[in-house]
């Protein structure tokens, strides 16, 4: 990660502070009952399987990038698998200790330490938080996030927040959770980075507390080149 | 002489004294006051010389969380940058897109300066055909990879210029400060503020004015924030803040202690003599002494240090004694100043010479700060004796004191007093021994830093910054020097080898050295020859980037790097001096300037080294060498203590031996010799009790006061024993003559030292407190206890009426 090291060590500047969040204070008037119900639903969560569509709008690219992917998460063992493409072009495995990033098409594999400093930024925003245990109460949630607003938009609530702790706080300008207004589950999220780039994810299918075969969290990387 | 004339003279002399004090130039460089051969001091001196810029102020900001801190620091940076009358640049966190352009200068330079083989690989990556492949790989990583920091960075750098081989990763990986602009939790931010162009801040008074202006600007920014904006705490630190604080503290210490001492001495004189004109004249003479010594000291040393600020008060406390002695003896020579000088002059001159010698002996100390203090007091004491003999004696003989007639002592009362004195003589040493047994021998304060100010917002802000910034905790600056950039690189290589071994053996935890930031002219020449042919490829590469789908922002870094290389090409031949070229561009220059430096032909690189917790000094000795120094403040205290212990043995023991021999010659009587030495031991025991049971402790600085206290103690005991011999042990008579004189002398000297108890520098304050306590103990012993002990020792002679 030379440029990151370069940034940290030499230019001495982390990811960015190009923009400042538009709201400066916590919105105390927002109706947070839906949020509380959503967070409370995590209490009984053991496993999660999600099929998602993602769109990236990078400031550095002329056109947005669209892709689909899947996520398997076992909260008990803190294992997760995240992959995009079909067949998968990138697979990321977390066994609670290390991240394994596999590119089957290129037969490449890369290992990173998970759970240590920096690991949270190695995982997609939100995923690392899910893996390490998502907040179950509003208090816990507000220790990590500033709630800017919570507005109903059709059949969802848009909970607009700013992370105030950890690596996420350094790079993210806004993190909007899309919560189902009736069932109180997460239907997707949208992230705006400080350089203006955006990523939005919509969950097509969500399965909670289903059985996840152990093989999901392994990939045969024999013959792969290690990065 | 009429009172009006005296008042006028006094007013003029006061003005002259004030002028002299304000004319004094103080140096805020405290490292010159420490033993320069200590590795830590050498490190601090090098750090100060190479990496401390007068005009760089550090503004710290802390908020409740990262979000609030970021918002506030960006707002403050914008506000300060707008104050062009005060500030030229504000460095803080930059947005990634701004970084892509401003950081490009450093990346371009690092390729120019780096390994030519790595440059060959880059050249290969940029060749037609291969470059498109590299760009597509980047695009794929951006599209398929995590939406993380690295992906975003790669999107700004499709050709991988930032993947610089070796160096940078090894530097960062070795664990030095990760981010000097924000704490890990983001709630603490740092802004580096450069003074406006043309601003001269080498003088602490100018620095103080500028600092105050910046402080007001920060206050104004805070006041103008929206009412619901979260509260933030700000701090100012860095070289100009330290300079302003130390310089102002010195000025205030000197003027405050001089004023306090003068007033208290005048009050003491008034209480003892109740004569106005001699009092005013005495004060006038003290001012003359102060003016002369300040000007002479200024001429001798140039700039005075923070320790010298204390000399004036000590000097006044000592010099006034000569005036008082003259005054008390003036009754015997009414109207005849010459006779008074003949009678008292030799004694005063010898006393001044002895006192000056004791203070000059402080030059044997390893602390240049205390040596300077000693020399200044010694000069002042000699000047003081001359001024009093020729300036004060005419007034003393024209208005002699009204001396009281001695009353005979009551025999019963005297017997009780002798018994009491004998009891005390046994009790105090026993109490001291008991205290030592219970609490142990008092130790020198382990991490005492004598020149640190007792109240220093700049130091508090600095310590907080060190605690909050990641990687700064427990790390000490490591400086490597060389005579040329080639020499520096060679020394860095040697230092790296040594430090690797030390890290392997566990002597240190980690280290970092910025070897890749030192200009390498050989690499630069080779790489520059390769850059030339690459420059025309720039437009093709930018077209390929655009064709692959990258926006203008995505091509920004590449464009900036090629622009910088073009500038390098233009400088080819003119700037490739022996020491190579340095990075250009504000951010690049600022970054490189923080880690490498060239001053007066000496080249330096700044790294860091982290010892294991609770490490001793072995790692300092192992790390330090001819070209390597560690500026470790934490080990400085222990190092100073070690040096001072050696000093004490080296200075104190020979001094004690010489004094014992001199006492033998002076007294020619074993009882008086033993009594004099017992008085010293007794006073030392009393001081030990005080330092064990009160907050007053020992440190590397105030322990240097011990020789002064012994000198003063001996002086008092000699005066008293000779007076007792003259009067045949007549207590009342002795008390009325020498007793009162010693009371004034002890009181005035204690006032002089005591006024330093409130000095800003912790060392000076503790020296003042300890010496004031010690002098008062010596005075009490000499005036009230010694005469009784002397009478007990000589009871047979007194009983038989032999004088």
HADDOCK unambig.tbl for C-alpha pairs under 7 A between the chains (distance, minus, plus):
assign (segid A and resid 2 and name CA) (segid B and resid 162 and name CA) 6.16 0.50 0.50
assign (segid A and resid 2 and name CA) (segid B and resid 163 and name CA) 4.92 0.50 0.50
assign (segid A and resid 2 and name CA) (segid B and resid 164 and name CA) 6.38 0.50 0.50
assign (segid A and resid 2 and name CA) (segid B and resid 168 and name CA) 6.98 0.50 0.50
assign (segid A and resid 2 and name CA) (segid B and resid 169 and name CA) 5.95 0.50 0.50
assign (segid A and resid 3 and name CA) (segid B and resid 162 and name CA) 4.87 0.50 0.50
assign (segid A and resid 3 and name CA) (segid B and resid 163 and name CA) 6.07 0.50 0.50
assign (segid A and resid 4 and name CA) (segid B and resid 150 and name CA) 6.93 0.50 0.50
assign (segid A and resid 5 and name CA) (segid B and resid 168 and name CA) 6.81 0.50 0.50
assign (segid A and resid 5 and name CA) (segid B and resid 169 and name CA) 5.91 0.50 0.50
assign (segid A and resid 5 and name CA) (segid B and resid 172 and name CA) 6.03 0.50 0.50
assign (segid A and resid 6 and name CA) (segid B and resid 168 and name CA) 6.28 0.50 0.50
assign (segid A and resid 8 and name CA) (segid B and resid 178 and name CA) 5.33 0.50 0.50
assign (segid A and resid 8 and name CA) (segid B and resid 179 and name CA) 5.44 0.50 0.50
assign (segid A and resid 9 and name CA) (segid B and resid 172 and name CA) 5.54 0.50 0.50
assign (segid A and resid 9 and name CA) (segid B and resid 178 and name CA) 5.46 0.50 0.50
assign (segid A and resid 9 and name CA) (segid B and resid 179 and name CA) 6.59 0.50 0.50
assign (segid A and resid 10 and name CA) (segid B and resid 591 and name CA) 6.35 0.50 0.50
assign (segid A and resid 11 and name CA) (segid B and resid 103 and name CA) 6.71 0.50 0.50
assign (segid A and resid 11 and name CA) (segid B and resid 591 and name CA) 6.32 0.50 0.50
assign (segid A and resid 12 and name CA) (segid B and resid 178 and name CA) 6.98 0.50 0.50
assign (segid A and resid 12 and name CA) (segid B and resid 179 and name CA) 4.87 0.50 0.50
assign (segid A and resid 12 and name CA) (segid B and resid 180 and name CA) 5.99 0.50 0.50
assign (segid A and resid 12 and name CA) (segid B and resid 181 and name CA) 6.81 0.50 0.50
assign (segid A and resid 13 and name CA) (segid B and resid 93 and name CA) 5.16 0.50 0.50
assign (segid A and resid 13 and name CA) (segid B and resid 94 and name CA) 6.34 0.50 0.50
assign (segid A and resid 13 and name CA) (segid B and resid 179 and name CA) 6.26 0.50 0.50
assign (segid A and resid 13 and name CA) (segid B and resid 181 and name CA) 6.73 0.50 0.50
assign (segid A and resid 14 and name CA) (segid B and resid 93 and name CA) 6.97 0.50 0.50
assign (segid A and resid 15 and name CA) (segid B and resid 96 and name CA) 6.15 0.50 0.50
assign (segid A and resid 15 and name CA) (segid B and resid 149 and name CA) 6.86 0.50 0.50
assign (segid A and resid 16 and name CA) (segid B and resid 93 and name CA) 6.90 0.50 0.50
assign (segid A and resid 16 and name CA) (segid B and resid 94 and name CA) 5.91 0.50 0.50
assign (segid A and resid 16 and name CA) (segid B and resid 95 and name CA) 4.11 0.50 0.50
assign (segid A and resid 16 and name CA) (segid B and resid 96 and name CA) 5.00 0.50 0.50
assign (segid A and resid 17 and name CA) (segid B and resid 93 and name CA) 6.47 0.50 0.50
assign (segid A and resid 17 and name CA) (segid B and resid 94 and name CA) 5.97 0.50 0.50
assign (segid A and resid 17 and name CA) (segid B and resid 95 and name CA) 4.65 0.50 0.50
assign (segid A and resid 18 and name CA) (segid B and resid 94 and name CA) 6.81 0.50 0.50
assign (segid A and resid 18 and name CA) (segid B and resid 95 and name CA) 4.09 0.50 0.50
assign (segid A and resid 20 and name CA) (segid B and resid 71 and name CA) 6.13 0.50 0.50
assign (segid A and resid 59 and name CA) (segid B and resid 553 and name CA) 6.71 0.50 0.50
assign (segid A and resid 60 and name CA) (segid B and resid 155 and name CA) 5.93 0.50 0.50
assign (segid A and resid 60 and name CA) (segid B and resid 156 and name CA) 6.34 0.50 0.50
assign (segid A and resid 60 and name CA) (segid B and resid 550 and name CA) 5.61 0.50 0.50
assign (segid A and resid 60 and name CA) (segid B and resid 551 and name CA) 4.95 0.50 0.50
assign (segid A and resid 60 and name CA) (segid B and resid 552 and name CA) 6.92 0.50 0.50
assign (segid A and resid 60 and name CA) (segid B and resid 553 and name CA) 5.02 0.50 0.50
assign (segid A and resid 60 and name CA) (segid B and resid 554 and name CA) 4.12 0.50 0.50
assign (segid A and resid 61 and name CA) (segid B and resid 549 and name CA) 5.81 0.50 0.50
assign (segid A and resid 61 and name CA) (segid B and resid 550 and name CA) 4.29 0.50 0.50
assign (segid A and resid 61 and name CA) (segid B and resid 551 and name CA) 4.85 0.50 0.50
assign (segid A and resid 61 and name CA) (segid B and resid 554 and name CA) 6.63 0.50 0.50
assign (segid A and resid 62 and name CA) (segid B and resid 549 and name CA) 5.55 0.50 0.50
assign (segid A and resid 62 and name CA) (segid B and resid 550 and name CA) 5.63 0.50 0.50
assign (segid A and resid 62 and name CA) (segid B and resid 551 and name CA) 4.98 0.50 0.50
assign (segid A and resid 65 and name CA) (segid B and resid 143 and name CA) 6.20 0.50 0.50
assign (segid A and resid 89 and name CA) (segid B and resid 144 and name CA) 6.93 0.50 0.50
assign (segid A and resid 90 and name CA) (segid B and resid 144 and name CA) 6.34 0.50 0.50
assign (segid A and resid 90 and name CA) (segid B and resid 145 and name CA) 6.82 0.50 0.50
assign (segid A and resid 121 and name CA) (segid B and resid 148 and name CA) 6.03 0.50 0.50
assign (segid A and resid 121 and name CA) (segid B and resid 149 and name CA) 6.62 0.50 0.50
assign (segid A and resid 122 and name CA) (segid B and resid 148 and name CA) 6.24 0.50 0.50
assign (segid A and resid 123 and name CA) (segid B and resid 146 and name CA) 6.70 0.50 0.50
assign (segid A and resid 123 and name CA) (segid B and resid 148 and name CA) 6.96 0.50 0.50
assign (segid A and resid 124 and name CA) (segid B and resid 146 and name CA) 5.50 0.50 0.50
assign (segid A and resid 124 and name CA) (segid B and resid 147 and name CA) 5.72 0.50 0.50
assign (segid A and resid 124 and name CA) (segid B and resid 148 and name CA) 6.03 0.50 0.50
assign (segid A and resid 164 and name CA) (segid B and resid 65 and name CA) 5.93 0.50 0.50
assign (segid A and resid 164 and name CA) (segid B and resid 66 and name CA) 5.19 0.50 0.50
assign (segid A and resid 164 and name CA) (segid B and resid 67 and name CA) 5.31 0.50 0.50
assign (segid A and resid 165 and name CA) (segid B and resid 66 and name CA) 6.41 0.50 0.50
assign (segid A and resid 165 and name CA) (segid B and resid 185 and name CA) 6.00 0.50 0.50
assign (segid A and resid 166 and name CA) (segid B and resid 185 and name CA) 5.73 0.50 0.50
assign (segid A and resid 169 and name CA) (segid B and resid 66 and name CA) 6.49 0.50 0.50
assign (segid A and resid 169 and name CA) (segid B and resid 67 and name CA) 6.96 0.50 0.50
assign (segid A and resid 195 and name CA) (segid B and resid 95 and name CA) 6.73 0.50 0.50
assign (segid A and resid 195 and name CA) (segid B and resid 96 and name CA) 6.38 0.50 0.50
assign (segid A and resid 195 and name CA) (segid B and resid 97 and name CA) 6.86 0.50 0.50
